[in-house]
Amino acid sequence: MSDFRLLPDLARRDVGGAVVSANDEAFATRENLITPGPAVFDPSTFGPKGKVYDGWETRRRREPGHDEALIRLGAPGVVRGIVVDTAWFTGNYPPEVAVDGLTGENWVPLVARSPIKGDTENVFDVACDERITHVRLRIFPDGGVARLRVHGVAKPDPALLAALGSVDLAAIENGGRVTACSNLFYSSPQNLLLPGPARSMGEGWETARRRDDGNDWVELALAGPAVVRVAELDTSWFLHNAPGSASLQGRRTDSDAWEPLLPRTPLEPDTRHRFVLPSGRPVSQVRMDVFPDGGMARVRLHGSFMQA
């Protein structure tokens, strides 16, 4: 993918991320950094500590130093890019930031100390192939940050996956990810792979209405070569805009040929569909076609790893 922001955010709270510490949160709490969705702002809201911000904000420093927050990734993995979002912070954002990653017991630089702008998504490419479990956001000298996004590819413990046996091969925390899709007009297709059930239509993937004879689709990279045994296509919350039908195909990494997994099958709105798939060869990628368009809350592809 050319834009790393199309990769999953490994730090999101609904993926299992947590802000485990911060040296200061005098004005706004650290947990806001990893809240899903954009920061919101109401100019009329004030509390005992001053203006209420949907972000993390520290007090004004009167001595040398910097402030920092430590975030545990919900899905440890290889980080490809970081977004330091200072939305709504206009006169109280930090002039500079740096981000480090924890690999084993060592901290490695992900984003060197760099200038940023206020009320802006400050975007940084990351060139590091190490497996990162935590990130440390440092702001110089103080101020407010609305969101921290850590985009990349999850790299779970292979021993854990092997011990589990049958797993959701498409789940973000297991290393699954969306690699391509036909349309992301309303929402990101990565939502399909988030843990837990969707709590609203906005937490799924929805395409624009098609006005031609084609159909929409999404391609997924599985956690590894595996035999997919059960597919779950969940249209929960999509009452009048679910696809009319869907199909699944799979292919191996070393092949360009797609093989059928699930023939085109009618879908019901607001329903969690489960399909037992015929036993086949291991695949590493899956393509879901929806006909002709619409929205889906979650996709689960349960199976077991096998030698490709």
Disulfide bonds with the S-S distance in Angstrom:
none
